Amino acid sequence: MPRAATEDALDQLDRTHRRHDQALAALLEAAGHLAAGRAGPGDLDDIGEAIAYFERAVPRHFADEEDSLFPRLDAALPARRGDLDRLRAEHTEHLADHARLRELFDGWGADVPGPDDAAALLAVAQRHAETHRRHVELEDELFAEARAALSPEALTAIADEMDARRGRGGGGGGGGGGGRRRG
């Protein structure tokens, strides 16, 4: 199936960043409600769905960057290798944040957490939001440089590799819930 001329690998990666931003905003809002003792009916679902999204989409997104984009940028933008190494290291930190969010959330069982337990999750989510914001700012800079530094053929090859990781099922993290339903 031919790729739309208006979307390339960098557009797909950027779209995943924006989707991560949306999931993170929902997580922060719901965790804030719980930490303030104002649990709403959908807050637990929102937290579970955000964490499930991170677990489902982020490892694949990081593989897209680390296995397809960053090696080409290492060659095309040698002056940015330090930034690329920093981004790789931050990916490990982000995955650790996601695992900690899951651990805290699962520790609640079927119960609405107390404000202290919710505050612990909120603190991890807030820290992750700040590190994610700085991380994506740097990636946005690099993506702009990549558009000039990489050939259309390289961008197509990256997109093809991304498609292969998805079994040509499409990008952006897929659908489906993955979070726990709680009432």
N, C-alpha and C positions, 0 to 999 in steps of 0.2 A: 504494500500500500504506500503510495508516494506521500512524503511529508509535505505538509502545508508550507508554501514558500515563505509565509510570514512568521513561522515559528522555527527556531533552531534549538540546539542543545542548551545554549545559554538562557533562552527564553524559558525552557522547561525547568532548568535549575532555579531560575528566579521565581517561577510560579510556585515551586515547592517551598522556597523561602517565605513567600507571602502566605501560603497555606499554614506553614509552621507558625507564623505570626498570629494567624487567626486562632489556631488551636491554643497557643500560649495565652492569648488574651482571654479566651473562654476559661482556661484553667485558672488564671489569676483572679478573674472575677468570681468564679465559684468558690475557690479557696478563700478569698477575702470574705465572702458571705459567711462561710463556715467558721472562720477564725473570729469573726465578729459576733458569732452566736445567732446569725440570721439565716440559717439554712433554708434555701428555697427547694421546691419539689424537684427541680432538675439539676441541682448543683452536683450531687454525687455522680449522676450520669455524665455531666459535662466534664468532670475531672477524669472519670474512667475513659471517656472517649478521647480526650486529649492525650492521655498517657498511651492509650492503644495506638493512636495515630503516630506518636513519636516512635513507638516500638516497631510499627509496621513500615513507616515511610523513611525515617531518618537513616537507618543503616544502609538502605539502598541508595539514598541520596548521597551519603558519604562515599559509598563505593563509586557512584557516578563521578564524583569529584576526584577522589584519590586514585582511582584506577584508569580513568579516561581523560579528565580535564587537566589535573595537576601535572601529570608527566609531560604533557604537551606544553604546558606553560613553563615548566622547568627548563625546557629546551628553548622556547620562544622568548621567554622573559627571564634570563638568568639573573638579572639584578633583583628579581622578586622572589628568589628561592627562599630567603629567610622568612618572608611572609607566608609562603606556601608551607614551609615547615611548621610555622606557628599555627596555621589553620589545621594542619594534620593533627597536631598535639591537642588543639582545642576540641577536635572531633571526639577524642577519647574522653575528655572532660564532660562533654555534652552527653555522651552515652552513659557515663557514671551518674549524671544528674537524673537522666530518665530512669535508670535502675533504682535510684534512691526514691524518686517519686512513686514508682511502682511498689516498692517495699513499704513505704509509709501508707499508701492507699490500701494495699492488701492487708496491712496490719489492723485496719479498722474493722475488718470482717463485714458483717451486714449492718453494723450500727452506724448511726451518724456520729462522727467523732466529736469529742469535746473541743472547746476552743484551743486548748494547748496543743492537742494532736493536729488540729487543723492549722494552727500557726506554724508548726514545724514543717508541714507540707508547703504552706505559703512561702516560708523563708527559702526553701529550696527552689520553688518556682520563681520567686523574685530574683534570686541570684542567677538562675538559668536565663531569665529574661534579659538581664543586663549583659551577661556574657554572650548570649545569642545576638543581641543588638550590635555589639562591637564586632563580633565575628562576621555578621552579614554586611556591615558597613565596609569592612575590608574586602570581602568577597565581591561586593558590588563594584568597588574600584577595580579589582582584578578582572571582573567580567567585562568592564568597559575596555580595559586594555586588551583583553583576549579577542574582542571583536576586531581590533585592528591588527593584532599579532598573528592570529590563526587564519589559515586559508578556509575558504568555503568547504573544501574537501575535508579538512581536519574537523570542522564543525559537524559535517555530515557523518564522519566516522564516529565522532563522540556520540551523536544522537543515535546512530545505529547500535552502538555498544549499550547505550542506555535502554533502548528498545529490547535488546537481547536479554538484559537483566530482568525485564518485565514479561518475557515470553510474548512480546509484542502486545501486551495487554494494556498499554497506555501508561502514562506517567502520573505524577502528582500524588502517589501514595495509595491509590486504589480506593475502593469504597468499602462498605461494611462497617459494622460497629466495632467489635472487639472490646468495648468497655463492658463492665458489668452493669446490668439493670438493677437498680435498687429503688425502692419506693419510699 
